[in-house]
Every structure is written in C-alpha cells, then in structure tokens.
C-alpha cells in the first residue's frame, strides 16, 4: 500500500475527526459534561497532569491547548487558575462542541480552527504555557515539525507541557488473542492505517474514514523538542494508562510496562 504524503495524512485525519464528532454527542457522557462545565471549578484533568500543571505554575498565565478536541480540557485550565485559554484544533465539528460547552460555562476560552502546521500569526510568541494531552502526537506525521510549531506559540521562557501515551504501548494490540505479546515494532515508521471511526470511550468499532496513526519513539519526541530550541526540564514515565478503557489490562502487571509519560520543556530566549 502506498503511504500518503504528510499533508494528505493530515487532511484524511481531519476528515476522520470531523466524522467521529457525532459519535460523542448525545451520549450520557456528553450530557454529564454539559452540566459539569457550568461549575467555575470544573476540571476533567486527572491527578497526574493536574500536578504537573501546578508544578509548572499555571495560575495567572496565558495558556494554549494544541489539538483541544471538544474543549473540555481547555475549560478545565480555568479551574486551575489560568488567566486566558485558547484552544486550537483542525476539526470544526469538535470545535462546535467546544463552543457549546463554553456557552454554558462561566469561562470564556477562545477556540480557533486551524491545522497546527498553519498557525495564525496572532498565536505566535503569545503564551506562557502550551499544553498537549493524550492522543495528539500520534496523528502527526513529523513530530520534530510539530515541536517547532508548538514552540512557536510560546513566549521566551514559556513552557511546553505534554501528557501522552508512552510509545512503548504502541507495540501491543489489546484486541489480539495474545495482548501481552508485542504485535509491532517499537521502531515502526509507516503509520497504522485505520478504517474505523475514532472513538475514545469503550470499545466501539464503527466503520469510518481512513486515518493514519504514527508511532514516534520517546527519543524522537525528546530530540524534536531539543531541536525546536526547547530545554527539557522534566520527563517522567508512569505505570497507569491514560488511554481508552481497553488498555486498562496493561496496568498492574507483575512486570509493569511504561504506559504514559509527562514532559515539560522551556523555550530558550532567542
């Protein structure tokens, strides 16, 4: 199978995310979320990323969330004391949901529809903190290029905060007959070609537009950040899963796998 160009993959992934948006609307989770965001102290962020953001210092800061999906995490940043929040995503369908949540929230984030590779000039050099959470880096064909664009949003001395799935976990297939045996190479470079809709709750398997999921080693993530003139301040790996429920089986093993990580890096002065 011929692999798509980077731009073709990004375009396909946008279509897949737009198509999946309706699968996350009208559910009990969505209804609960609509009620929860009415609270000024609302947060859906788990203790790991909450502690990391507090350690970085988010109170009174200007924050951008890159690839913010339906905005629930962007709204959560206000509960941690952020002064202003901008959420960026290329899926207009999910940003519509983000704006619906913001409409019933006491907070006023700004949501901008754009591909991370084509950020508007008004976002450059503007933020104290840039946040990247679970399920972002694997949609990016070139992680080093992504890091350069992420760094471009930061003021000198600003901090990039990442909370992602550990790439080691990508070696395993939780649906396989032998889910504890490696199923693919850690060094796989061609993307996984996905034909099912993107659903991040439960184990739904609904046909959907083709999308492309890239595996980036932890070394390539760190090297990409360094090449983007970011100084690594913190890197920690964890044994808990921050992915879909079907990955919970990889927790609490006698020989525990690394399942996720946090990384923070500071933008060097020009």
Secondary structure, DSSP 4 states (H G I P E B T S, - for coil): -PPPPHHHHHHHHHHHHHHHGGGGSSSHHHHHHHHHTTSTT-----HHHHHHHHHH--TT-EEEEES-TTSHHHHHHHHTT-SEEEEEES-HHHHHHHHHHHHHSS---EEEE--GGG--GGGTT-EEEEEE-SSSGGG-S-HHHHHHHHHHTEEEEEEEEEEEE-GGGGG--TTSTTTTS--S-TT--SPEEEEE----STT---EEEEEEE----HHHHHHHHHHTTEEEEEEEEESS--S-GGGGGGSS-SSPPP-EEEEEEEEPP-
